[in-house]
């Protein structure tokens, strides 16, 4: 995922420690030993319009945020579907992600962390499931980027048996989920943009 944070480009990825697969295997090759499938949230910054990039840094260490003693999962804790959105009015960057479990029956929530210094430092992840996925379910961020529309509203796409969005009208202090979903079970990993009409178009 890539976001332009007021002239600073920030590229995010899932830092898959032991394999490029969703779950993978541990270095020992033993399945389900508490280490396989671990994905950190990593990023790089560019202050030169992408001509050069800073070092790979870690915004979320899953061992620290989702320790196995508190968040037991079959495949090891993970961050996935990283989805940033930038607030041009405040200069704050929000990064949504899901975690820590991937399998049915494992705990899965929607989290977000934010930065007010263009990604030089990050706050602690906040669990936004009560706002973005009330009642539970398998919603996860859209795995791309959110958008700030012309009204100032911040919008992050979500998916899980259909497409919905989580949005904020107060610069990220509170978030709400859209009513209903579009698409069906095969609608996954959505992207979102603002469409502007042409003069004379119907409202």
C-alpha positions in Angstrom: 0.0 0.0 0.0 1.2 3.5 -0.9 0.2 6.9 0.5 1.4 10.4 -0.2 1.5 12.0 3.3 1.8 15.7 2.3 4.8 15.2 0.1 6.3 12.2 1.9 5.7 8.9 0.2 5.1 5.9 2.6 5.0 2.4 1.2 3.6 -0.3 3.5 3.7 -4.0 3.4 3.1 -7.2 5.4 6.5 -8.2 6.7 6.2 -12.0 6.3 8.9 -13.4 8.5 9.1 -17.0 7.5 7.4 -17.4 4.2 5.7 -15.4 1.4 2.5 -17.4 1.9 -0.5 -16.3 4.0 0.5 -18.8 6.7 3.8 -20.3 5.7 6.0 -22.6 7.8 8.5 -21.8 10.5 12.2 -22.1 9.9 12.1 -25.6 11.4 9.3 -26.6 9.0 7.0 -27.7 11.8 3.4 -26.7 11.3 1.4 -24.8 13.9 4.2 -24.3 16.3 3.3 -20.8 17.2 5.8 -19.1 14.9 4.5 -19.7 11.3 2.4 -17.1 9.6 3.8 -14.2 11.6 3.5 -10.9 9.7 4.7 -7.6 10.9 3.6 -4.2 9.5 6.6 -2.7 7.8 7.2 0.4 5.7 9.7 2.7 3.9 9.6 6.5 3.5 10.7 8.7 0.6 11.2 12.4 0.8 12.4 12.6 -2.8 9.2 11.7 -4.7 10.3 8.1 -4.8 13.8 8.7 -6.2 15.3 7.3 -3.0 13.9 5.4 0.0 14.8 5.2 3.6 15.4 2.0 5.5 12.8 -0.7 6.1 11.2 0.0 9.4 8.6 -1.8 11.5 5.4 0.0 12.6 3.9 -3.1 14.3 5.8 -6.0 15.8 3.3 -8.8 16.2 5.2 -10.5 19.0 4.8 -7.3 21.1 1.3 -6.3 20.0 -0.3 -9.8 19.8 1.7 -12.0 22.2 0.7 -15.7 22.0 -0.1 -15.7 25.7 -2.9 -13.3 25.1 -3.8 -13.9 21.4 -3.4 -17.7 20.7 -3.9 -18.5 17.0 -3.3 -21.6 15.0 -0.9 -20.0 12.6 0.8 -17.4 14.7 -0.2 -13.7 15.0 -0.3 -11.6 11.9 -1.0 -8.1 10.5 -2.6 -8.2 7.1 -4.6 -6.1 4.5 -2.7 -2.9 5.4 -4.7 0.1 4.2 -3.5 3.7 4.8 -5.4 7.0 4.5 -4.0 10.5 4.8 -5.9 13.5 6.2 -4.7 16.5 4.3 -6.3 18.9 6.7 -4.5 17.7 9.8 -1.4 16.0 8.3 -2.2 12.8 10.1 -1.7 9.3 8.5 -3.9 6.5 9.6 -3.0 2.9 8.8 -5.8 0.2 9.1 -5.0 -3.5 9.3 -6.6 -6.8 10.5 -5.2 -9.2 13.0 -4.2 -11.3 14.8 -5.9 -14.6 13.6 -6.8 -15.6 10.0 -8.7 -18.9 10.5 -12.4 -19.4 11.3 -12.8 -19.4 15.0 -9.7 -17.3 15.7 -10.0 -13.8 17.0 -9.9 -11.2 14.2 -10.3 -7.5 14.7 -9.8 -4.2 12.8 -7.0 -2.0 14.1 -5.5 1.4 13.2 -2.4 3.3 14.1 -1.6 6.8 13.2 1.3 9.2 12.7 1.4 13.0 12.9 5.0 13.3 11.6 4.7 11.7 8.2 5.6 8.2 9.4 8.7 9.1 11.4 6.9 7.6 14.5 3.7 5.8 15.2 1.2 5.6 18.0 -0.1 2.4 19.5 -2.7 0.4 17.5 -6.3 1.1 18.5 -8.9 -1.6 18.1 -11.7 -0.1 16.0 -13.8 -3.3 15.6 -16.7 -1.8 17.7 -16.9 1.1 15.2 -16.0 -0.5 11.9 -17.3 -4.1 12.4 -20.0 -3.9 15.1 -21.5 -7.2 16.0 -18.4 -9.1 14.9 -17.9 -10.8 11.6 -15.0 -11.3 9.2 -14.6 -7.7 7.9 -11.1 -6.7 7.1 -9.6 -3.5 5.5 -9.5 -3.3 1.7 -5.8 -4.1 1.2 -4.8 -0.9 -0.7 -5.5 2.6 0.3 -8.3 4.8 1.7 -9.3 8.2 0.4 -10.2 11.6 1.8 -13.0 13.0 -0.3 -13.7 16.7 -1.1 -15.9 17.1 2.0 -13.0 16.1 4.2 -14.5 12.7 5.1 -12.0 9.9 5.5 -13.1 6.6 4.0 -11.5 3.2 4.3 -12.9 0.3 2.2 -13.7 -3.0 4.0 -14.6 -6.5 2.7 -15.9 -9.7 4.0 -18.9 -11.4 2.3 -19.4 -8.1 0.5 -18.0 -4.6 0.4 -18.6 -1.8 2.9 -16.6 1.2 4.2 -15.6 2.7 7.6 -15.5 6.5 7.6 -14.8 9.5 9.8 -16.1 13.0 9.6 -14.0 14.3 12.5 -10.5 13.7 11.3 -10.2 10.2 12.7 -11.4 10.8 16.3 -14.4 8.6 15.7 -15.3 6.1 13.0 -18.6 4.7 11.7 -19.4 1.8 9.3 -21.6 2.2 6.3 -25.1 0.7 6.2 -25.3 -2.6 4.4 -22.9 -4.1 1.9 -22.6 -4.4 -1.9 -21.4 -7.4 -3.9 -21.3 -10.8 -2.5 -18.9 -13.5 -1.1 -16.6 -13.1 -4.1 -16.2 -9.3 -3.7 -12.8 -8.9 -2.1 -9.9 -6.5 -1.6 -11.8 -3.3 -2.8 -10.3 0.0 -3.8 -12.2 3.3 -3.5 -12.0 6.7 -5.2 -14.1 9.9 -5.5 -16.0 10.4 -8.7 -16.6 13.9 -9.9 -19.5 14.7 -12.2 -19.3 16.9 -15.3 -21.2 20.1 -15.8 -24.8 19.2 -16.6 -24.7 15.7 -15.1 -27.6 14.7 -12.9 -26.8 15.0 -9.2 
